[in-house]
């Protein structure tokens, strides 16, 4: 899972990101390029086009939804389990890129979260899901201008 999350858990406001951090956009591009990116329909439509250099799977329950480029580097799936099965047939690691409903659904499947912790607390109507810090271990933190890139790995119980 790859996300930018404000100190108050906000990830969006009215379908937009409520901050402007070009270095974080570059980090998202570098992290997801060459991989399979799963996005919700609203998030995909907010971006406005398939992102280059990655295969995108758009989640939508609307069987009539269409987008330019479907079938090349853009696929559609009705559920997260369907998207994950499809992703297993494609090249690259599976990355979850939002929005909130997709992050929430994907959290039980995820082994890694790469979260840009944004040093702001903006107003927002969309939040990243809460997760138990007991079940996740912070394995790295890279301070940047206005945010930290934090990698979390799931703690697997032994025995």
Residue, then its C-alpha position, 0 to 999 in steps of 0.5 A: x500500500x502506498x499513501x500520503x497521509x496527514x498527521x490527522x489521517x486525512x488523505x483527501x478533500x472533495x476528491x483532491x489531495x489537500x496539499x502540494x508536495x512535488x517530491x511526494x508525487x515523485x516518490x509515488x511515481x518511483x515507487x509504483x512505476x513498473x508495477x501493478x497499481x490498484x485504484x478505486x474508480x473515483x481515484x482513477x477518475x481524479x487522476x484523469x488518465x492511466x499513469x504511465x509505466x505501470x499497469x493499472x487495475x481500476x476497481x468498480x462495481x459498475x459493469x458498464x464503466x469504461x475507460x480509454x485504454x482498457x485491456x492494454x495497461x488498464x484493466x477493470x475488476x469488480x472486487x478487490x479479490x478479483x483485482x488481486x487474482x488478475x494482478x497475479x497474472x501480470x508483471x510487477x509487485x501489487x501496489x494499492x494506491x487508494x482511495x480510502x475504501x480500497x485502502x480499507x479493503x486491502x489492509x488485511x491483505x497487505x504486507x507492506x505500507x509505504x506511507x508519506x507522513x505529511x507534516x500537516x493537519x488539513x481539513x479533509x473528508x477522506x481518511x486513511x484507515x486506522x491500523x494497529x501499530x502492534x501488528x505493524x513494525x516501522x522498518x525505515x523512515x526517510x525525512x523529506x521536506x514537509x513529510x517523512x517516507x515511512x515503511x511499515x511491515x506486517x508483524x507475523x505471529x510465530x508458532 
